[in-house]
Amino acid sequence: RNAALRYNIVDVPDGRLKDHHQPTPYLGGIVVYIAFLLTLSITFDFNEKILGITLAGSILVIIGLFDDMRAVTPGVKFLGQLIAISVLINSGIRIELVVLPGWLNIPLTVLWVAGIINAVNIIDIMDGLATGVAFFVSLILFMVSILNGNSLIAGLTLALAGSLLGVLKYNFHPAQIYLGDTGSMFIGLMLGSLAMIGSYSNHNDFGFVAPVLILGVPVFDMVFVMYLRQRRGDSMFLGSKDHFALRCLKAGLSVKQTVLLSYLATLIF
């Protein structure tokens, strides 16, 4: 936080979309990233998948950091996401659905991970919203992995949940620090990839849709915002007040009520 203030890596109120009272430092995502890596370094053997997911996450942290310093365009940011996703695929982290032709797995992987990266980025518009939703999603994925006996995903999701919980104390309303794109893109990549490689179809052939429900809050907001912007002919890359959380504020809910309602929706999904 001190570093962000010193080097002016802050989110400045603009009176249009950003209504917080004073400039708020970014770089909360760096804390999540470092805590996550420290946990892995003392608990895991670095096999191909662990190396792949940490390298892909590191790429997005670097791209996100430049974006928080307003030094990259949306096109460069999206290119960075595609490079990170290619690292995941090359390390064996990809969708594998037996009900679909094998050649569809790679494009579906790109679509899913890119979608979740940007879905988490899109809901990072309110104190504690993205951080808390991601925390509960991580816990749910942890429980699923325990039921399936997958110790790799269990360890990764629990490490991510702990990292998020540490930051949530300072990101909850009134926020002292924001995740920034550094954090939201890293968290989106982690959640998207860990949800993707879990097992959901042992008892139900349609269980593969479970990750869409578990990540239902960010997925819904992304689709909702994209639909409204497309209908008006607005750019997908420009901010707007279409988000469900901002509509809740307009309807009379407080920031804390809106965020807690989003946590509850995540648990229900």
Summary of the structure (lengths in Angstrom):
residues: 269
radius of gyration: 17.8
end to end distance: 33.5
largest distance: 53.6
contacts: 898
relative contact order: 0.15
helix: 68%
strand: 1%
